[in-house]
Amino acid sequence: MELPKFLLGDNTDFPNAIYIVHTEYPRFIINLENDEVEWLEEFSKEDEEELAAEAENLIEAATAFYDREISRYDE
């Protein structure tokens, strides 16, 4: 199965939270309510340095995905 790079999710147990799931490496879930990020990968110390540099770009891309999806509801 081919998955999109980002998925939008919610859960009735957390009514104010909106989640973006990044399905490619490095996989993560971001809660847009509080910008908390949960990484779904294990990282070595060397990976953590590279990840720190890339994390900002990935989170910006996730936020742009959310904005695009929400704008499509307004059309």
N, C-alpha and C positions, 0 to 999 in steps of 0.2 A: 504494500500500500504506500502510495506517495502522499506525504503530509505537507501541508503548507508550512512555510517557515515560521509563521506566528499563528496562534489560536487565541481567540477571545473567550474568556470564561467567567462564570459567576457561580455563586452557591448561596442558597437561601439561608444557610446557617450563619453566613457573613453578609448580611444584606447591603452593607455600604461598600464592600470590596468588589473591585473589578480586577480580574487577573488576565495577564498576557503570558502565554506559554511560548517560549522559544524552543522549537523542536530540533534544531540543528546544534552541532557542537559549537560552543559549550551550552548545553541545555540549561534553561533556568525558567523560573516563574517569577514575575514581578507583580506585586500588589499595588495597583495605582492609587489606592486609598492613602497609603503611607510610604510608597516607594520602596518597600522592603523587597529584597531579592533573595530567592532561595535557589541556590545552584544545585543541579541534579547530577553533577559530576564530582569525582574525586580529583583533586589537583595536587601535584607535587609543588615544592617551593619554587622551582624554575617556572612551572606553569602559572603560578600565582602572579609572578611579575609580569608575564605576558598578558595574563587575563586582566590585570589592573589597567593596562593600557587600552585594551579592547573593550572593557566593560562599559565605559561611557558611550562608545559608539553603538553597542548593542542595545543599551537602554534607550538611547535616543531613537533608534530604529523601531523599537517596540512601541514607544510613545507615538511616533509618526504613524505606525500601523493603526493604533487605536484611533487617532484623530481622523485618519482616512475612513475607517470603518464607520465611525459615528457620523461623519459628514454624509455618508451614503444613506443613512436613515432619514436625513433631512431632505433628500431629493424627492 
